[in-house]
Amino acid sequence: MQRRAAGYTQEQLARLMDVDRTTVHRWEKGTATPQPWQMPKLARLLKVSATQLRSLLPGSSDTVDEPAVTPREDDGRTEVVHRHSQGEQTTAPVASPLAQADGLVADWLSVSSLIEGTATSLPVTEADIGAAEGMLDLFRQLDHTHGARQYQRQVSSYIDNELEALLRRQAADESVARRRARLTAGFCELAGYQAVDTGSPDQAQAYYRRALTLTAVTNDQAYSAYLVAVNLGHLALHCGEPETALRWAASAQAAAGTAASPATRAAITAVVARANARMRRETEATKLIIQAEKLLDTADHQDEPTWIRYFNHAYLADEVAHCLHDLGRAPAARSQLAEALSGVGEDRVRRRAIDAALLAATWLRTGHLDRACAAGRDAVAYAARTGSGRCIERVAGVLADLRAHDDYAPARELREFARVVLPEADGMAVTLSGGS
């Protein structure tokens, strides 16, 4: 069997493919077939061509045309290679998303030297990586619930100490080395996200660049595209630069092509829609929203990579709501926010705070002060439970807009409530409104 010849157990191959072990078992038994976007990566891992892979899979056909994204190491660009049943192939060059981040070569040199490890220490094993992955899951959950401020220092410390120690040791085998690089990229992604949350965009870029370097080491084009579009793209939107967000997200969309999973492509497409909506390009944004929804409808949760499984219809509804709000379509945005809030768990406190603040803003836009104050109170209560700078900014924006209605009792009561439980937002609202 080719899997064994390549040196993988079912569990090891499943981890590298970001699927369950039962999925690999079903592939080998012929009761399921890999998705088209999974085929290029599976072929690389099994060290066979795409044609050979199709012949190895029970019940698969050699006549299926499929695009694959193939990295070229000579010029830093990426080619979308279309393979046909007749053996012909055509290439169309597209810009690599990795070229968007400055300092990539320097990061590559520093990180790759660490990945080599040393032979003088005990090798890194699957158990070592599993323990570190457990810590990453824990830190992610704490971040969702409490925001970045309370645990940002611990995450940075873990990266600088425990992870650096793992990177300096020799990996037991190639599977462990790839899993370790992917783990470190995940930690850097989280640290970058936390830096955005605490208002440190330069630090966020540094972490995202390192994460991109590590995905290049593992040749994970889909995850690279996700980092460029969803992380760097959202950072650009947060910094008020929709043109930059559009450039990055569109580059990622082209580079990922159909080699990325449906949920990954939906998440990337949603960011392209967000950038267009921010620039008031309603027709293009609407078209992209529909495209993202169709992509997500085709996603199979079990077959999606583990790092994108969070992106369900509730998360897409949040992205759509932001688009509609930026386009001035408040009632439609509220409809999407209802779906976003109903589909997100109570433990996702930061997400709920941001969506409640956006809901309050939509009610304000249509002059419904009672409902705006009610949603604003929810936003304050949720934000007070986190250390999220973004939540405080969103709530402060609502409070600043409500200062024009200080003669209205519910607005005054909301401000007093915020002054007690979320004084940072109240103080920021005063500054935003130029009042006292």
Secondary structure, DSSP 8 states (H G I E B T S, - for coil): -HHHHTT--HHHHHHHHTS-HHHHHHHHHTSS---GGGHHHHHHHHT--HHHHHHHSTT--TT--EEEEEE-TTTS-EEEEEE-TTS-EEEEEE--GGGGSTTHHHHHHHHHHHHH-BTTS--B-HHHHHHHHHHHHHHHHHHHHH-STTTHHHHHHHIIIIIHHHHHB-BSSHHHHHHHHHHHHHHHHHHHHHHHHTT-HHHHHHHHHHHHHHHHHTT-HHHHHHIIIIIIHHHHHHTT-HHHHHHHHHHHHHHHGGGS-HHHHHHHHHHHHHHHHHTT-HHHHHHHHHHHHHHHHT--GGGS-GGGTT--HHHHHHHHHHHHHHTT-HHHHHHHHHHHHHTS-TT-HHHHHHHHHHHHHHHHHTT-HHHHHHHHHHHHHHHHTS--HHHHHHHHHHHHHHGGGTTSHHHHHHHHHHHHH-HHHHHHHHHHHT--
